[in-house]
Structures are given as structure tokens and as C-alpha cells.
Amino acid sequence: ILMLARRSAFCRTPTMPHPHLRRSLLSTLSIMTMVLVLPWSGSAQADPNPYYIGASTSVAYDSNVFRLPQAVSDTIYSLGLVAGVDQTIGRQRLYANGTLSETRFVDQKQINYTRYSFLGGIDWQTVYSLSGTLSYSSKQNLYSFGGTNTIQSTAKNLERRDEVILTGRYGGDSLLSLDTSLTHRKLRYSDPTYRFNALEQDSASVGLTYRPRASLTLGSALRYTQGKYELSQDFDRYDLDLTGYWIPTGLSTFNARLSFSKRKS
């Protein structure tokens, strides 16, 4: 892997395995990856390097592309771009980052695809102990063959996920704070065969966060979710979430979450 940024680092690139050894390797073997990242300096900015842009390329060998008993192997090439910005303006923080890449199969050209991901948002706060976030994310990738997928198919199926999250907090980092959130999620597939998994859901929550000391945070929240499947029955879910975050030392942290749920279709 080769990376150039504020610092440079180098490590040895693994060599191409001999054909007789390929069957003993993992199902998917990455044999070369290169990433180049260059920061851009913005004038009159609080951060001297709030922007970055780069490129990535990789070559991989997959011994069973479709995860079927009749294994079909292939070599996969990928070329992509990465970019992002992270800028603080007063009390607010603006950020965005994304990737875009083209993936090509040498033999199974019917599943060539474009992959992308994007995350953008703002962390805001006021002088009256009010703060929150607003973010939007979107990603597209080739749906995984095999695994928990019960459909044995060799057709290209692109999975797209979109999410909008709005959170608010009153109380800042004080002993007790009030937290709220609204979330909208959407899941879609390009292959009509998978439409039964397509889902759109909205959720809202309100809760309290208690911080008896800097190393311990305890929380509780009520959450309501409404889900709509494209081809099956809608549902409503009610949750009570109990959370804990503990930092006993500077070298370890513990997170816990316990939820009680009730779902109605």
C-alpha cells in the first residue's frame, strides 16, 4: 500500500500467487492496492488542510465470484477517486467525504458496476447549551453473492442505501441532558427479484443522558420506528434503549446497550 499525505509511508506489496497456490488461499485475495491522497490548503482557514483529494486502484482475484457449488473464478480491477472536506467555522463544523470507483471483471463483464459512497453534514451548537447534527449519507455497492442471501443468482444486483439523521441535545456536556433524534432510511435494489427486501423506514427517539463523572455516561431513550416494505406488510416498532459508556483507564473503554422491543405488523 502506498499513501502520500502529510506523512508518507511504505510497505511491501504482496506478490501475485502462483496458479497452483490460488485454491489454498482465501476466497478473495487482494494482490495490489495503491492509494494517493493529496491535501489542498485553503487560504484564511482555521485548519491549514481542510480539503483532500486522491485516487485508488486495486487488483483482486476471487476464486468463487457467485458463491455457488460450481465455482467461477475471476480477476477484478478497480479504479476510484476519493475526496473530502472537514472545516470548523466558529462553533459549527462542516464536513463531507465521498468515494467513486469503477469495478471491472475480466470474464464476468455482466456484473461490472459503479460503486460510490457519500457522507455530508454539519455539527452545530449555540451559546444556550443547544447542539446537534444534521447529516445525509448515500452508498451504492454490488449486493453480496452467497452469505445470508437465499437466492442463488448470477445477475447483477446493486444495493443502494440512503439515510438522513437529525439530532438535537439540550444540556451539552452537563450532568443531565435531553437528547432527541429523527432518522429516515431507504434501502433499494436494482434487481426486481430482491424487491421483497426493499424497505423505507422513519424513526424518532427522545431520551435522557446522565454523566455522573467524566469517565461514565448512562442513557435511556424511547424510540418509535415505522417501516414500509415494498412487497410485504408494514410494521411499527417500539423500543426502550438503555446505554452505558465507561472509560476505566486511558487504554480501555466499555460500551453496553440493552433494548426492549415490541413490534406490530
Disulfide bonds with the S-S distance in Angstrom:
none
